[in-house]
Amino acid sequence: MSLTTRQRVQPALETQPQARYWPQLDGFRTMCVLMVFIIHAWINPGTKPSPIGAFGYLGVDAFFTLSAFLITSLLIQEKSTFGDISYRNFVVRRGLRIWPLFYAVVFFTCVFLPLLNLPAALPLYGEFAVKQFLPAALFCFNFSYPFNNKELADFSIALGIPVIAGLVPFWTLCMEEHFYAVWPLVLKKVRTLNALLFGIGIAEIFTVALRCVFHWLSVNTIHVEVPFQLYFMNTLCHLDPLLVGAFLAIMYHQHPQWFNRNTKQMLPVVGITIGALAYLFSNMYLHFPVSSPMMIFDMTATAVASGLMLYVVMAWQPIRELFSSKKMAEIGRVSFAIYLLHNFVLAVIEKPLAYLPLPDVQYSYFAIKCLIGFPITYCLALLSWKYLEGPCHRLKKRFQRKQANLAA
């Protein structure tokens, strides 16, 4: 199917699936951000590896998959409708959605927090600015963090403020920005969806091969504190979930009937999804603490599981209705702010817990951080949407292309 099907009269477009608002995807965002929140609330002093660790990796990859699905769907529809993609408009729309809160958090974490303890910050701030502040501001934090996480931890300890907790979520945003910068250009050049599918297959082979190379380097040549972060946080080594999301978008465009299945048709997919999740929750927590070479496979398995979960939410009516419910959607609409802010909020809550006579550190910390941390984070996210993200989000309409009357 051609991506450039615009003609003087184009009735075929009326039957093509339109990129639109899917309410169930807000519920999917809720699930993703809760998985990430749970793992960060679970990590406490003395925490041992457990199956819960898979929540974090799965939540992050599910976010990547969802983002790629939505962006690819919008770009395919734009090219089908107008015959081309406006790269400028796309970048501005993405910037209005992400940059305001992102740079507000960068300023808060890298400028405001060090000012709270300036005597302790000054001797270390030059190195911090070069290795952390600048890469974060330039969306390169995912490349710098594996080499400098110890320095960032030392800077946080010296300040007595959990700066590291505020910065850690940035690596995923950096990866997404790299995708946003390149993917529209790819779709501008590709002529057919089949060619795009072929490119996705080549890219998957490339990312797995590069992951193997970087794993070898992490063991034999480039030694960092957490070896698997060398490829896990590298955009080119972690393309799997983005490629899975793009693949699903193409399938939705070519075969929309596949995204409206009954229970009997969905049972095999649900079974495979459960099997993939069972593997991840029973094995992955054993692999990442020791940077096992199995992480090379686990990353692909996590991407596949994320894609299967997204497909189930899109295609199976009972799950689609559940994820479209108002309660599920409310959190999803502000999930971006929750994701960026939650880790710092949890770190601030955790600090005074060390002075309380709690019976069990692991479960007591987890319960308190969830009961206090989530409401605080959610309220901050609502404020962010009302006063910062929402006004900027409304400006996106000025950079949306309007479909002319093609029959005129």
URURWO-V848366 format. One line per field, one symbol per residue. ss: DSSP state (a for helix, b for strand, c for the rest). phi: phi as a letter, one per 40 degrees, with the letter a starting at -180 (. if undefined). Layout:
BEGIN
ss: ???
phi: ???
END
This chain:
BEGIN
ss: cbcccccccccaaaacccccccaaaaaaaaaaaaaaaaaaaaccccccccccaaaaaaaaaaaaaaaaaaaaaaaaaaaaaaccccaaaaaaaaaaaaaaaaaaaaaaaaaaaaaccaaaaaaaaaaaaaaaaaaaacccaaaaaaaaaaaaaaaaaaacccaaaaaacaaaaaaaaaaaaaaaaaaaaccbaaaaaaaaaaaaaaaaaaaaaaaaaaaaccccccccaaaaccaaaccaaaaaaaaaaaaaaacaaaacbcaaaaaaaaaaaaaaaaaaaaaaaaaaaacccaaaaaaaaaaaaaaaaaaaaaabaaaaaaaccaaaaaaaacaaaaaaaaaaaaaaaaaaacccccccaaaaaaaaaaaaaaaaaaaaaaaaaaaaaaaaaaaaaaaccccccccc
phi: .ccbbcbdbbcccccccccacbcccccccddccccccccccccbdgccdadcdcdccccccccdcccccccccccccccccbgabccccccccccccbcdcdcccdccccbcccccbcdccdcbcccccccbccdcccfbccccddcbcccccccccccgbcddcccdcccccccccccccbcdcccccccbcccccccccccccccccccccccccccbbcbbcbdcccbcccdccbcdccccccdcccccccbcccbabcccccdcccccccccccccccbccccccbfccccccdccccccccccccccccbcddcccccccdcccdcccbcccdccccccccccccdccccccccaccccddccccccccdcccccccccccbbcddccccdccbbcccccccc
END
